[in-house]
Amino acid sequence: MKRFLSVLMVFFLLLSGVALAEDTQAPLYIAEQGMFSAGGAVTEPVAGDYDPTTNWLDTTRAGNTAHVDHANVLYQIPADDNGHPIVYLHGYGQSRMGWMTTPDGREGWATYFLRNGHSAYLVDQPGRGEAGAQTGMSTDGFLDVWSEDSKEYKPGDQAWYTHFRIGRVAPERYEGSQFPEGDAAQDQFFRQMTPNTGNFDQAKAAAALGEVMAQVKARTGHSSIFVTHSQGGAVGWDVPVDHIAAIVAIEPGGTPAVDSEQYNRLLEAKIPIVIYFGDYIDNGPEDIASTGFWKQVRDGALAFAESYNAAGGDCTVVDLPKEGITGNSHFMFQEMNSNEIAAHIENWLGERGLN
């Protein structure tokens, strides 16, 4: 009914001569939204007795504990929820922000799939936040810092731009690139990068994501479609499979070795998998090391799929240029044709009864 009323409103606006922008979307009705944390641990108390009279002024932190190593989840449930929730996990140097918007300000995949009835569970893995990049970590000894040594943020804009196959050297884009054009979009993209606050621990991240999956199942009654990207793809293969309905891996950093524990766990659980790769791999610059890296990753995924399917599993590797979809980098979900790729995923999900 709400959707009908929104369409009716647009119709009357048009009749009255009110101009609508070409990219105007119908209102999106959210039945519920919120945040929660999942997984993690509680540290042992610092030696000594806690003194409530001095509390935070006691820099020894005697008697204090800390809640650590959890994932944080922002969720939205659409009014027309289809019963197939999606859990999104970012890649290296990223946060959930990458699924929520694009560098040029369009709606991200999370909103696209919300409009199709999929509730969104957007994860920041342990030790990751949306605005964590500073020149150096604090050294003032206040509240959260124990060490006297500074940890400077490691520059990498140009290195990651090349490795992600957006262009040879920023701000250049490869010919035919779907990456949004212009200085403002490039600035927004680079400002999405955010560091780990501690050493990356794949097992810790996978355990926290397992708890996320369990909470989503408890909250919704349904197992989740698990959408991963890059380093998050590597984490994804380690996440307990109990509450996973399918895995959509966007250029994962690798795939499970055949007959490994990861491989056998996925196969035994009959998890359907689709893996997407963009452009500038077979046709990437041969003098750039990253071209060979992504060829190796893509070919490894093809070998994984061949074995997985032969053993009775269901794995599809989508090489977008071979589907006639060209110009995509490692960040296909943020590029100008991102909705076309999302529609391709939705079709794959529909063939498996997941939309």
C-alpha positions, 0 to 999 in steps of 0.5 A: 500500500505504501509503495502504491501511494508513493507511485501515486504521489510521483504521478500527481507531481508529474501531472502538476508540472513539478520536474523530477530529477532523472535519478529520483527514486521512489521512497524506500520504506524501512520497517526497522533499523538499528545497530548491534555488536556480535562476538568478541571477548572481555579482557581480564581485569587489570591488576589491582583494585578499581577505585570508583572515586578516581575512575577514569583519572586513574591512568593505571586502569586498575580493576578495569576490563575491556569489551574487545574483538567484536563486529559491529552491525548496522541493519535495515529491514524493508517494509516488504522484506522478502525473507532473504537477508544479506550480510555485507562484509567489506575488504581491506582498508574498507568499512561498511560504507562501501556498500552504502554509497558510491564515490559520486553519491549514488545509492549503494548495493545495500540500498539496491537490494533493500529495494528488492526486499533484502534486509541489510546487515552491514558489518564493520569487522573487529578493529575497523571503523568508518573514519579511522585514518589520521596521520598518526595515532594519539600519543597523549596518554589520554583514555585509550592509548597505553604506548608512548610510541606513535604509529604513523598511518601508512600512505597508500593512495596510489598503490591501492588505486593501481592494485584495484585496477582503476587506472595505471596511476591516479587520477588516470582511469583505464580506457572504458572505465566505469569508475566515477569520473572527477576529482570529487569522486576520487577524493570520496573514494580515497576517504573511504579507506580506513586502517585496522586499529590492531593487527588483522586476525582472520580467525578473530574476524571469522568468529565474529562474523559467525556470531553475526550470522547466528544473531541474524538467524535468531532475529529473522528466522532466516539464514543469510546471503553473505556478500563479501569483497576482497580480503573479506572474501578470505574471511568469508570462507572461514565463517561457520556455515550453519546460517549461510544460505549462499555466498556472493564473493566479489573478487575475493583475495583467493579461494579455498584449496581443493579438499581443504577444511574450508572447501569440505565444510562449504561442500558438505553444507551445500552452500551455493557460491558465485564469484565475480571478477571485473575487467583489466585482468586478461587485458591489464598492463603486463608490466604491472605486478597486480595484473598477474596477481588478479589473473592468478586469483581468477584462475584459482577461482575457476579451478575451485569452481570446477572441482566444487561442481564436479563434487556435487556443489554449486559454484559459478565464476562470473567473468564480467567482460565475457558477459559483455559487462566491461570497464569494472575495477576491483570496486565494481559495486561502486561504479557507474554500472553497479546496478547492472551487476547487482541485477545480475546477482539478483538473477543468480539468487532468483535461480536458487530461490533466494529473492 
